[in-house]
C-alpha cells in the first residue's frame, strides 16, 4: 500500500482517540442508568415506627438574583417553608452569594466573577453552600409536596434526569461531602466558552457538568458513607407520593436553548443535515488524501525547511576583511606606552 494511505490511517486514528478521550465521560454516561445508587420506595416511604438517623442537616437553601421572588414561584417557596417549620431556611441573593464566596472560598472568586452568564454563578453557589453548610438545595420553581425527612437519611443525593445523567435543581448533602468537594474543585477546569450560551452553561456549571463529575466520582467505587444516592423521576414529581411539584421556570434559557429544543420537532431535517455533514467530511478526507498523493507533505516539509534556512541566513553576520595596513597600525598603537598628562606620577 502507498504510504499516503498509512498517513491517512494514522491521522484518523489520532483524531478518533482525541475525541474518545474528550468525550469518554459523556459516552459512558449514556449507558449509566444509576440503578445501583437509586433511592428505593422502601428508603423513601419507610414503615411507620422506623427510626432511621438523619445524616443531612435540616437546612433548606434557595437562591435568586434579588430578594424579590417572582409571583409564580412564591407559592412553592412558601409550601417548602410551611412543610418544614423545624428546618432552617436560608435564602441567598446574588450579592450575598458573592460575599459568601469571598469570605469562605476566596480562591474561587476570580472564576466566580468571570462567568459570562448570571445563571453560572447561581449554579456554582449551590455547590459551595452544600459543601460548607450541608442541607438541601431546591430551585425556586420546585415546590415541596411532602416532608423531605426521608431524603436526609443518606449522605448525599441528586435526582435523575432524562434521558441520562443527573440534575442540579434538587440536591442534598452532609457538610464536607467528598462529591461536592470534587464538584467545586472541578468548576475552574470546566470553565470554557462553547460559543453557544446554552452549551456553555450546561457544560461549565449546569446539569451536564454535574453529571460528568458524578460519573468520574463513582468510577472506581466509593465507601458507603460517601455515596451519592439518586432520586428517580417518579419520586421527584408527577405522582401522588412525589416530593416536588414544578412551576413554570427555566427562565435562563436563551434563544439558542429554545432552538436546540425545537430540533426534536424536526427529526427528519436533523437526519438530512447529519448526512450532509458526513458527506462534507468524506470529501475533505478525499481532498486530504489527494494532496498527500501529489506530494503535498514533502512539498510542505521542503517549503518549511527553505523558509527556516532563509531566516537563518538573513540574520547571519557578514564577515568583513580588514586591510593589512589597518591591522599593522592597530598593532603598533596597541604596543605604544600610554601617555596621559592627567595621570600624576607617584614616587615610591
C-alpha positions as a Markdown table, in Angstrom:
| # | Residue | x | y | z |
|---|---|---|---|---|
| 1 | Unk | 0.0 | 0.0 | 0.0 |
| 2 | Unk | 1.1 | 3.5 | -0.6 |
| 3 | Unk | 2.5 | 5.5 | 2.3 |
| 4 | Unk | -0.2 | 8.1 | 1.8 |
| 5 | Unk | -2.8 | 5.6 | 2.9 |
| 6 | Unk | -1.0 | 5.0 | 6.2 |
| 7 | Unk | -0.7 | 8.7 | 6.8 |
| 8 | Unk | -4.5 | 8.8 | 6.5 |
| 9 | Unk | -4.9 | 5.9 | 8.8 |
| 10 | Unk | -2.6 | 7.5 | 11.5 |
| 11 | Unk | -4.3 | 10.9 | 11.2 |
| 12 | Unk | -7.8 | 9.5 | 11.5 |
| 13 | Unk | -6.8 | 7.2 | 14.4 |
| 14 | Unk | -5.3 | 10.2 | 16.2 |
| 15 | Unk | -8.5 | 12.3 | 15.7 |
| 16 | Unk | -10.7 | 9.4 | 16.9 |
| 17 | Unk | -8.5 | 8.8 | 20.0 |
| 18 | Unk | -8.6 | 12.5 | 20.9 |
| 19 | Unk | -12.4 | 12.6 | 20.5 |
| 20 | Unk | -12.7 | 9.5 | 22.6 |
| 21 | Unk | -10.5 | 11.0 | 25.3 |
| 22 | Unk | -12.5 | 14.2 | 25.4 |
| 23 | Unk | -16.0 | 12.6 | 25.2 |
| 24 | Unk | -15.3 | 9.5 | 27.2 |
| 25 | Unk | -17.3 | 10.6 | 30.3 |
| 26 | Unk | -20.3 | 11.7 | 28.2 |
| 27 | Unk | -20.2 | 8.4 | 26.2 |
| 28 | Unk | -20.2 | 6.2 | 29.3 |
| 29 | Unk | -22.8 | 8.4 | 30.9 |
| 30 | Unk | -25.2 | 7.4 | 28.2 |
| 31 | Unk | -25.1 | 3.8 | 29.3 |
| 32 | Unk | -25.4 | 4.6 | 33.1 |
| 33 | Unk | -29.0 | 4.1 | 34.4 |
| 34 | Unk | -28.0 | 4.7 | 38.1 |
| 35 | Unk | -29.9 | 1.7 | 39.3 |
| 36 | Unk | -27.1 | 0.8 | 41.8 |
| 37 | Unk | -27.5 | 4.2 | 43.6 |
| 38 | Unk | -31.2 | 4.6 | 43.3 |
| 39 | Unk | -33.3 | 5.6 | 46.3 |
| 40 | Unk | -35.9 | 2.8 | 46.6 |
| 41 | Unk | -39.5 | 3.1 | 47.7 |
| 42 | Unk | -38.5 | 1.4 | 51.0 |
| 43 | Unk | -36.0 | 4.2 | 51.6 |
| 44 | Unk | -38.4 | 7.0 | 50.8 |
| 45 | Unk | -41.6 | 5.5 | 52.4 |
| 46 | Unk | -40.3 | 3.6 | 55.4 |
| 47 | Unk | -42.9 | 1.8 | 57.6 |
| 48 | Unk | -44.3 | 3.8 | 60.5 |
| 49 | Unk | -42.2 | 3.5 | 63.6 |
| 50 | Unk | -38.9 | 3.0 | 61.9 |
| 51 | Unk | -36.3 | 5.4 | 63.3 |
| 52 | Unk | -33.5 | 5.9 | 60.8 |
| 53 | Unk | -31.0 | 8.5 | 61.8 |
| 54 | Unk | -30.9 | 11.7 | 59.7 |
| 55 | Unk | -27.4 | 12.5 | 58.4 |
| 56 | Unk | -28.1 | 15.6 | 56.3 |
| 57 | Unk | -28.8 | 18.8 | 58.4 |
| 58 | Unk | -32.3 | 20.3 | 58.4 |
| 59 | Unk | -31.4 | 23.3 | 56.2 |
| 60 | Unk | -33.1 | 24.4 | 53.0 |
| 61 | Unk | -31.2 | 26.7 | 50.7 |
| 62 | Unk | -32.7 | 28.7 | 47.9 |
| 63 | Unk | -31.3 | 31.4 | 45.7 |
| 64 | Unk | -32.4 | 34.3 | 43.5 |
| 65 | Unk | -30.8 | 37.4 | 42.0 |
| 66 | Unk | -32.6 | 39.7 | 44.4 |
| 67 | Unk | -35.0 | 39.3 | 47.4 |
| 68 | Unk | -38.0 | 39.9 | 45.1 |
| 69 | Unk | -39.0 | 36.4 | 44.1 |
| 70 | Unk | -41.3 | 36.2 | 41.1 |
| 71 | Unk | -45.0 | 35.7 | 41.8 |
| 72 | Unk | -45.3 | 32.3 | 40.1 |
| 73 | Unk | -42.7 | 30.8 | 42.5 |
| 74 | Unk | -43.8 | 32.2 | 45.8 |
| 75 | Unk | -46.5 | 29.6 | 46.4 |
| 76 | Unk | -44.0 | 26.7 | 46.0 |
| 77 | Unk | -41.4 | 28.6 | 48.2 |
| 78 | Unk | -44.0 | 29.1 | 50.9 |
| 79 | Unk | -45.1 | 25.5 | 50.8 |
| 80 | Unk | -41.5 | 24.4 | 51.5 |
| 81 | Unk | -41.4 | 26.7 | 54.5 |
| 82 | Unk | -44.8 | 25.6 | 55.8 |
| 83 | Unk | -44.0 | 21.9 | 55.5 |
| 84 | Unk | -40.7 | 22.2 | 57.3 |
| 85 | Unk | -41.1 | 24.5 | 60.3 |
| 86 | Unk | -38.3 | 22.7 | 62.1 |
| 87 | Unk | -35.8 | 23.4 | 59.2 |
| 88 | Unk | -33.5 | 26.4 | 59.0 |
| 89 | Unk | -34.4 | 28.3 | 55.8 |
| 90 | Unk | -31.6 | 30.2 | 54.1 |
| 91 | Unk | -32.3 | 32.5 | 51.2 |
| 92 | Unk | -29.4 | 33.8 | 49.2 |
| 93 | Unk | -29.4 | 36.7 | 46.8 |
| 94 | Unk | -26.6 | 37.1 | 44.2 |
| 95 | Unk | -24.9 | 39.7 | 46.3 |
| 96 | Unk | -25.0 | 37.5 | 49.4 |
| 97 | Unk | -23.7 | 34.6 | 47.4 |
| 98 | Unk | -20.7 | 36.5 | 46.1 |
| 99 | Unk | -19.9 | 37.7 | 49.7 |
| 100 | Unk | -20.1 | 34.1 | 50.9 |
| 101 | Unk | -17.6 | 33.0 | 48.2 |
| 102 | Unk | -15.3 | 36.0 | 49.0 |
| 103 | Unk | -15.2 | 35.1 | 52.7 |
| 104 | Unk | -15.2 | 31.3 | 52.6 |
| 105 | Unk | -13.7 | 30.4 | 49.3 |
| 106 | Unk | -11.6 | 33.3 | 48.1 |
| 107 | Unk | -9.5 | 31.1 | 45.8 |
| 108 | Unk | -12.6 | 30.8 | 43.6 |
| 109 | Unk | -13.7 | 34.4 | 43.5 |
| 110 | Unk | -11.8 | 35.3 | 40.3 |
| 111 | Unk | -13.5 | 32.4 | 38.4 |
| 112 | Unk | -16.9 | 33.2 | 40.0 |
| 113 | Unk | -16.7 | 36.9 | 38.9 |
| 114 | Unk | -15.5 | 35.9 | 35.4 |
| 115 | Unk | -18.6 | 33.8 | 34.5 |
| 116 | Unk | -20.3 | 35.1 | 31.4 |
| 117 | Unk | -23.9 | 34.4 | 32.5 |
| 118 | Unk | -25.6 | 35.1 | 35.8 |
| 119 | Unk | -27.0 | 31.5 | 35.9 |
| 120 | Unk | -23.5 | 30.2 | 36.0 |
| 121 | Unk | -22.9 | 32.0 | 39.3 |
| 122 | Unk | -26.3 | 30.8 | 40.5 |
| 123 | Unk | -25.3 | 27.2 | 39.7 |
| 124 | Unk | -21.9 | 27.4 | 41.3 |
| 125 | Unk | -23.0 | 29.0 | 44.5 |
| 126 | Unk | -25.3 | 26.0 | 45.3 |
| 127 | Unk | -22.4 | 23.5 | 45.3 |
| 128 | Unk | -20.4 | 25.7 | 47.7 |
| 129 | Unk | -23.4 | 26.1 | 50.1 |
| 130 | Unk | -23.9 | 22.3 | 50.3 |
| 131 | Unk | -20.2 | 21.7 | 50.8 |
| 132 | Unk | -19.9 | 24.3 | 53.6 |
| 133 | Unk | -23.3 | 24.1 | 55.4 |
| 134 | Unk | -24.8 | 20.8 | 54.2 |
| 135 | Unk | -28.6 | 20.6 | 53.8 |
| 136 | Unk | -30.9 | 20.6 | 50.8 |
| 137 | Unk | -30.8 | 22.9 | 47.9 |
| 138 | Unk | -34.1 | 23.4 | 46.0 |
| 139 | Unk | -34.7 | 25.6 | 42.9 |
| 140 | Unk | -37.4 | 28.1 | 43.3 |
| 141 | Unk | -39.6 | 26.6 | 40.6 |
| 142 | Unk | -39.6 | 23.3 | 42.6 |
| 143 | Unk | -42.4 | 23.4 | 45.2 |
| 144 | Unk | -42.4 | 21.0 | 48.0 |
| 145 | Unk | -45.3 | 18.4 | 48.2 |
| 146 | Unk | -44.3 | 16.4 | 51.2 |
| 147 | Unk | -41.7 | 16.4 | 54.1 |
| 148 | Unk | -38.1 | 15.9 | 53.0 |
| 149 | Unk | -37.1 | 13.9 | 56.1 |
| 150 | Unk | -36.7 | 10.5 | 54.2 |
| 151 | Unk | -34.1 | 12.2 | 52.0 |
| 152 | Unk | -32.0 | 13.2 | 54.9 |
| 153 | Unk | -31.1 | 9.7 | 55.9 |
| 154 | Unk | -28.4 | 9.3 | 53.2 |
| 155 | Unk | -25.0 | 11.1 | 53.0 |
| 156 | Unk | -25.9 | 12.9 | 49.7 |
| 157 | Unk | -28.5 | 12.8 | 46.9 |
| 158 | Unk | -29.1 | 14.1 | 43.4 |
| 159 | Unk | -32.0 | 13.5 | 41.1 |
| 160 | Unk | -32.0 | 11.5 | 37.8 |
| 161 | Unk | -32.8 | 13.4 | 34.7 |
| 162 | Unk | -33.9 | 12.5 | 31.2 |
| 163 | Unk | -32.5 | 11.0 | 29.0 |
| 164 | Unk | -29.4 | 10.3 | 31.2 |
| 165 | Unk | -27.3 | 11.8 | 33.9 |
| 166 | Unk | -28.4 | 13.8 | 36.9 |
| 167 | Unk | -29.7 | 17.4 | 37.5 |
| 168 | Unk | -28.7 | 20.1 | 39.9 |
| 169 | Unk | -32.1 | 21.6 | 40.7 |
| 170 | Unk | -32.6 | 19.5 | 43.8 |
| 171 | Unk | -29.6 | 18.3 | 45.8 |
| 172 | Unk | -28.7 | 17.4 | 49.4 |
| 173 | Unk | -25.6 | 16.6 | 51.3 |
| 174 | Unk | -23.8 | 16.4 | 54.6 |
| 175 | Unk | -21.2 | 19.2 | 55.1 |
| 176 | Unk | -17.9 | 18.4 | 53.5 |
| 177 | Unk | -19.1 | 15.5 | 51.4 |
| 178 | Unk | -16.4 | 14.3 | 49.0 |
| 179 | Unk | -18.6 | 14.6 | 45.9 |
| 180 | Unk | -19.3 | 18.2 | 46.4 |
| 181 | Unk | -15.6 | 18.8 | 47.3 |
| 182 | Unk | -14.7 | 17.3 | 43.9 |
| 183 | Unk | -17.5 | 19.3 | 42.2 |
| 184 | Unk | -16.3 | 22.7 | 43.5 |
| 185 | Unk | -12.7 | 21.9 | 42.6 |
| 186 | Unk | -13.8 | 20.9 | 39.1 |
| 187 | Unk | -15.5 | 24.2 | 38.2 |
| 188 | Unk | -12.4 | 26.1 | 37.1 |
| 189 | Unk | -11.3 | 23.2 | 34.9 |
| 190 | Unk | -14.7 | 23.2 | 33.0 |
| 191 | Unk | -15.0 | 27.0 | 32.7 |
| 192 | Unk | -14.8 | 27.1 | 28.9 |
| 193 | Unk | -16.7 | 29.1 | 26.3 |
| 194 | Unk | -18.5 | 26.9 | 23.8 |
| 195 | Unk | -19.8 | 29.9 | 21.9 |
| 196 | Unk | -23.4 | 28.7 | 22.2 |
| 197 | Unk | -24.8 | 30.1 | 25.6 |
| 198 | Unk | -26.9 | 27.0 | 26.3 |
| 199 | Unk | -24.0 | 24.6 | 25.9 |
| 200 | Unk | -21.6 | 26.9 | 27.8 |
| 201 | Unk | -23.9 | 26.9 | 30.8 |
| 202 | Unk | -24.7 | 23.2 | 30.7 |
| 203 | Unk | -21.1 | 22.1 | 30.4 |
| 204 | Unk | -19.5 | 24.6 | 32.7 |
| 205 | Unk | -21.8 | 24.7 | 35.8 |
| 206 | Unk | -25.1 | 23.0 | 34.9 |
| 207 | Unk | -26.5 | 19.5 | 34.8 |
| 208 | Unk | -24.1 | 18.1 | 32.2 |
| 209 | Unk | -21.2 | 19.4 | 34.3 |
| 210 | Unk | -22.6 | 17.7 | 37.5 |
| 211 | Unk | -23.3 | 14.5 | 35.6 |
| 212 | Unk | -19.8 | 14.2 | 34.3 |
| 213 | Unk | -18.3 | 14.9 | 37.7 |
| 214 | Unk | -20.7 | 12.4 | 39.3 |
| 215 | Unk | -19.6 | 9.8 | 36.7 |
| 216 | Unk | -15.9 | 10.5 | 37.4 |
| 217 | Unk | -16.5 | 10.4 | 41.2 |
| 218 | Unk | -18.0 | 6.9 | 41.3 |
| 219 | Unk | -15.9 | 5.4 | 38.6 |
| 220 | Unk | -13.6 | 3.4 | 40.9 |
| 221 | Unk | -16.1 | 2.9 | 43.7 |
| 222 | Unk | -16.7 | 5.0 | 46.9 |
| 223 | Unk | -17.2 | 4.0 | 50.5 |
| 224 | Unk | -20.8 | 3.7 | 51.8 |
| 225 | Unk | -20.6 | 6.9 | 53.9 |
| 226 | Unk | -19.6 | 8.9 | 50.8 |
| 227 | Unk | -22.1 | 7.6 | 48.3 |
| 228 | Unk | -24.4 | 9.8 | 46.3 |
| 229 | Unk | -27.9 | 8.3 | 46.1 |
| 230 | Unk | -30.3 | 9.1 | 43.2 |
| 231 | Unk | -33.9 | 10.2 | 43.3 |
| 232 | Unk | -35.8 | 8.5 | 40.5 |
| 233 | Unk | -38.2 | 10.6 | 38.2 |
| 234 | Unk | -41.4 | 9.1 | 39.6 |
| 235 | Unk | -40.3 | 10.1 | 43.1 |
| 236 | Unk | -39.3 | 13.5 | 42.0 |
| 237 | Unk | -42.6 | 14.8 | 40.5 |
| 238 | Unk | -46.0 | 14.0 | 38.9 |
| 239 | Unk | -47.0 | 11.2 | 41.3 |
| 240 | Unk | -49.1 | 11.3 | 44.5 |
| 241 | Unk | -46.2 | 10.5 | 46.7 |
| 242 | Unk | -43.6 | 12.6 | 44.8 |
| 243 | Unk | -41.6 | 15.1 | 46.8 |
| 244 | Unk | -41.9 | 18.1 | 44.4 |
| 245 | Unk | -44.3 | 19.9 | 42.0 |
| 246 | Unk | -42.9 | 22.0 | 39.2 |
| 247 | Unk | -43.9 | 25.6 | 38.5 |
| 248 | Unk | -43.0 | 27.4 | 35.2 |
| 249 | Unk | -39.3 | 28.1 | 35.3 |
| 250 | Unk | -36.0 | 27.8 | 33.5 |
| 251 | Unk | -36.0 | 31.5 | 32.8 |
| 252 | Unk | -32.3 | 31.3 | 32.0 |
| 253 | Unk | -32.9 | 29.5 | 28.7 |
| 254 | Unk | -32.0 | 31.8 | 25.9 |
| 255 | Unk | -32.9 | 31.7 | 22.2 |
| 256 | Unk | -30.3 | 29.2 | 21.3 |
| 257 | Unk | -31.7 | 26.8 | 24.0 |
| 258 | Unk | -35.2 | 27.1 | 22.5 |
| 259 | Unk | -33.7 | 26.4 | 19.1 |
| 260 | Unk | -32.0 | 23.2 | 20.4 |
| 261 | Unk | -35.2 | 22.1 | 22.0 |
| 262 | Unk | -37.2 | 22.7 | 18.8 |
| 263 | Unk | -34.8 | 20.4 | 16.9 |
| 264 | Unk | -36.7 | 17.5 | 18.4 |
| 265 | Unk | -39.7 | 18.5 | 16.3 |
| 266 | Unk | -37.7 | 18.3 | 13.1 |
| 267 | Unk | -36.0 | 14.9 | 13.3 |
| 268 | Unk | -36.0 | 14.4 | 9.5 |
| 269 | Unk | -34.2 | 17.7 | 8.9 |
| 270 | Unk | -31.7 | 16.8 | 11.5 |
| 271 | Unk | -31.0 | 13.4 | 9.9 |
| 272 | Unk | -30.6 | 15.0 | 6.5 |
| 273 | Unk | -28.3 | 17.7 | 7.9 |
| 274 | Unk | -26.2 | 14.9 | 9.5 |
| 275 | Unk | -25.8 | 13.1 | 6.2 |
| 276 | Unk | -24.8 | 16.4 | 4.5 |
| 277 | Unk | -22.1 | 17.0 | 7.2 |
| 278 | Unk | -21.0 | 13.4 | 6.8 |
| 279 | Unk | -20.5 | 13.8 | 3.0 |
| 280 | Unk | -18.6 | 17.0 | 3.5 |
| 281 | Unk | -16.3 | 15.3 | 5.9 |
| 282 | Unk | -15.7 | 12.4 | 3.5 |
| 283 | Unk | -15.0 | 14.9 | 0.7 |
| 284 | Unk | -12.5 | 16.7 | 2.9 |
| 285 | Unk | -10.8 | 13.3 | 3.6 |
| 286 | Unk | -10.6 | 12.7 | -0.2 |
| 287 | Unk | -9.0 | 16.1 | -0.7 |
| 288 | Unk | -6.5 | 15.4 | 2.0 |
| 289 | Unk | -5.6 | 12.0 | 0.5 |
| 290 | Unk | -5.2 | 13.6 | -3.0 |
| 291 | Unk | -3.0 | 16.3 | -1.5 |
| 292 | Unk | -0.8 | 13.6 | 0.1 |
| 293 | Unk | -0.7 | 11.6 | -3.1 |
| 294 | Unk | 0.5 | 14.7 | -5.0 |
| 295 | Unk | 3.5 | 15.0 | -2.7 |
| 296 | Unk | 1.9 | 17.7 | -0.6 |
| 297 | Unk | 3.6 | 16.6 | 2.7 |
| 298 | Unk | 7.0 | 16.6 | 1.0 |
| 299 | Unk | 6.4 | 20.0 | -0.6 |
| 300 | Unk | 5.2 | 21.4 | 2.8 |
| 301 | Unk | 8.3 | 20.0 | 4.5 |
| 302 | Unk | 10.7 | 21.4 | 1.8 |
| 303 | Unk | 8.9 | 24.8 | 2.0 |
| 304 | Unk | 9.3 | 25.0 | 5.8 |
| 305 | Unk | 13.0 | 24.0 | 5.6 |
| 306 | Unk | 13.6 | 26.6 | 2.9 |
| 307 | Unk | 11.9 | 29.3 | 5.0 |
| 308 | Unk | 13.9 | 28.4 | 8.1 |
| 309 | Unk | 17.1 | 28.4 | 6.1 |
| 310 | Unk | 16.3 | 31.8 | 4.6 |
| 311 | Unk | 15.6 | 33.3 | 8.0 |
| 312 | Unk | 18.9 | 31.8 | 9.4 |
| 313 | Unk | 20.9 | 33.3 | 6.5 |
| 314 | Unk | 19.1 | 36.6 | 6.8 |
| 315 | Unk | 20.4 | 37.2 | 10.3 |
| 316 | Unk | 23.9 | 35.7 | 9.8 |
| 317 | Unk | 26.6 | 38.4 | 10.5 |
| 318 | Unk | 28.6 | 39.4 | 7.4 |
| 319 | Unk | 32.3 | 38.8 | 7.7 |
| 320 | Unk | 34.3 | 41.9 | 6.6 |
| 321 | Unk | 38.0 | 41.7 | 5.7 |
| 322 | Unk | 40.4 | 44.2 | 7.4 |
| 323 | Unk | 43.2 | 45.7 | 5.2 |
| 324 | Unk | 46.8 | 44.8 | 6.2 |
| 325 | Unk | 47.8 | 48.5 | 6.8 |
| 326 | Unk | 44.9 | 48.9 | 9.2 |
| 327 | Unk | 45.8 | 45.7 | 11.1 |
| 328 | Unk | 49.5 | 46.9 | 11.3 |
| 329 | Unk | 48.6 | 50.4 | 12.5 |
| 330 | Unk | 46.4 | 48.9 | 15.3 |
| 331 | Unk | 49.2 | 46.5 | 16.3 |
| 332 | Unk | 51.8 | 49.4 | 16.6 |
| 333 | Unk | 49.4 | 51.6 | 18.6 |
| 334 | Unk | 48.5 | 48.8 | 20.9 |
| 335 | Unk | 52.1 | 48.4 | 22.0 |
| 336 | Unk | 52.9 | 52.1 | 22.4 |
| 337 | Unk | 53.3 | 53.2 | 26.1 |
| 338 | Unk | 50.3 | 55.2 | 27.3 |
| 339 | Unk | 50.7 | 59.0 | 27.6 |
| 340 | Unk | 48.3 | 60.8 | 29.7 |
| 341 | Unk | 49.1 | 64.2 | 31.2 |
| 342 | Unk | 46.2 | 63.9 | 33.6 |
| 343 | Unk | 47.8 | 61.0 | 35.5 |
| 344 | Unk | 50.2 | 62.1 | 38.2 |
| 345 | Unk | 53.4 | 60.1 | 38.8 |
| 346 | Unk | 53.7 | 58.9 | 42.4 |
| 347 | Unk | 57.2 | 58.3 | 43.6 |
| 348 | Unk | 57.6 | 55.5 | 45.9 |
